[in-house]
Amino acid sequence: MLRSATRSRVRTLAKHAKPVRASSNRFASTSTHQESDVVIVGGGPAGLALATALSSNPLLRNSLKVVLVEAGDLSKVANWTQPAGTYSNRVSSITNASQSFLQEIGAWAHVEEGRTCPIDEMQIWDGISDARITFSVQDDQALIGTGTDTPSRMSTMTENLNLQRALLHHLRGASAVEIADKVKVQSIQREEREGGGGWPLVHLSDGRVLRTRLLVGADGFNSPVRAYAGIQSYGWAYDTTAVVATLLHHPRTSFQAPNTIAYQRFLPTGPIAFLPLSPTASSMVWSTKPHLAKALLASDPAVLTGMINAAFRLPEVSLRYLHDVLLEAAAAGTPLTPHQLREEISWRERSHAIDSRSAYSLAADPTGVPPADADLLPPLVTSVQPGSAASFPLRFSHADEYIGDGAGARTVLVGDAAHTIHPLAGQGLNMGLGDVDALARCIQQAVLTGGDIGSRTALLPYARARYFENHKIMAACDKLHKLYGATAAPLVWARSVGVEVLNELDAVKAAMMLAAGSRPPRARPSGPQLGADVAAKGLETLARGVSGVRGLAEGVANVAGAGLQRLLQGLANSQKR
């Protein structure tokens, strides 16, 4: 676990959540309780997925009474529609492992396939040095080889609302699950019993009191369930804001690959990602400084469009200059105009000797014969979908534990209630679905063996399966975020060398993809640990650059040498078996 010094620096109790532990049990003794086996607080993707998983299993469906409580109006989600050609600005990359789980519980069949897009390749590069690493479906074959279970895509992009709607549609016919939406949790208290061991009592705004064997917190970062359980969390707010928007652009020409390539450029201010949704639309997540995010959102839509195109194409020194121009104009009360931005970009391109026929030029013709470097960059954005630009702060947070004990017993946390992560790797929702999968299997095992689903003994396997796996991903992403924020020349050189070395090691890249969910666990040759260990070492190799060139250089050597040797030895052992 983390050092105590780090914990003391960032430890936070869920103090922003409404206090939920009652000071007296008098109300509990005079109220009529509604008995339930599982109460899930939170109707986001994690909460809905858990309810779906429990209702789709015949054993659990016939054994458990489940109640899902959500303060919002879920009918709006169930009836959600979007005009043709337009998309919601909150999207996720669903890994093949997550998609397999959603298929197992019957939810993926309700996902509108026309609103999904495969990701066949991902290109990531350094905004200063242009050192680039590419991941593709073919890389996966370098580790495992081809076969009937070879994935046809790296992951699948879809809107979060498309997934939530699918989960709700599946739950419509689930009599074992009661959905109580537009109902708030007013308080949670522990039942008073002689000898202790009382169950949680959840007081709702509709007057009901739910007495539950197991209380699940799927209620987000400011989790009332986590506060009731007395579980502390450590973390910090990044000095970064994520700007999201739906981007419109011309379709790829017949001379190019389809719009199934995801792009991410790491800038000193934060990464900007381009995520395909359709031939003519993609989603953007631009993590940048809060004051710059505010200026971007306040600017003319054409200026925002130009800044997005520049962020993927211009050298970092010129992009930094454009940021200063944008901020100075906003501070002076004379916002930058689209014409002024075009003039600035044109001058910058000439100063860098960027050929107007190159894909790096914002003046390039997107409809003609594409230049040779066209696939290195996303399509030129023509406009931002009206009303889609928004922002939200980024933070790192991890609960000290996932299951409550003592006065907070019979509680468990999943999804954002347990962890929040920087979006640079697109793993937040997938980590939550991994939690749900593991917890559902844990509950099933307890029911099969006649155990108490709310007991610590029954829940411990869930915590053991998920805590360290989530921590490894979170730590790697946090280190990468910090590493790419550095601009010192030695560190830029070191991380660039590391990226170029890793880009030549197909087996290591495949292992990193494996850990990120490129295949369901059952399709992996020697269990999830092989991919996770090598991937973590690969990511941490880059992250060592934060502490110096020597450390990173040694780390790269370790991945290329000992790490790869262990990988190959693991493959050899699996073949012998």
CORNORWO-V960874 format. One record per helix or strand of 3 or more residues. SS is the DSSP state (alpha for helix, beta for strand). FROM is the first residue (numbers start at 0). TO is the last residue. If there is no record, write none. Layout:
ss->SS from->FROM to->TO
ss->SS from->FROM to->TO
This chain:
ss->alpha from->3 to->9
ss->alpha from->25 to->29
ss->beta from->32 to->40
ss->alpha from->44 to->55
ss->alpha from->57 to->62
ss->beta from->65 to->69
ss->alpha from->73 to->77
ss->beta from->90 to->94
ss->alpha from->95 to->103
ss->alpha from->107 to->109
ss->alpha from->112 to->114
ss->beta from->115 to->118
ss->beta from->120 to->125
ss->beta from->131 to->135
ss->alpha from->136 to->143
ss->beta from->154 to->158
ss->alpha from->159 to->170
ss->beta from->176 to->180
ss->beta from->184 to->189
ss->beta from->199 to->203
ss->beta from->208 to->216
ss->alpha from->223 to->228
ss->beta from->232 to->248
ss->beta from->260 to->266
ss->beta from->269 to->277
ss->beta from->280 to->287
ss->alpha from->289 to->297
ss->alpha from->300 to->312
ss->alpha from->315 to->330
ss->alpha from->337 to->350
ss->alpha from->373 to->375
ss->beta from->380 to->383
ss->beta from->389 to->398
ss->alpha from->405 to->407
ss->beta from->410 to->412
ss->alpha from->414 to->416
ss->alpha from->422 to->424
ss->alpha from->427 to->447
ss->alpha from->455 to->482
ss->alpha from->488 to->502
ss->alpha from->505 to->514
ss->alpha from->520 to->522
ss->alpha from->527 to->546
ss->alpha from->548 to->575
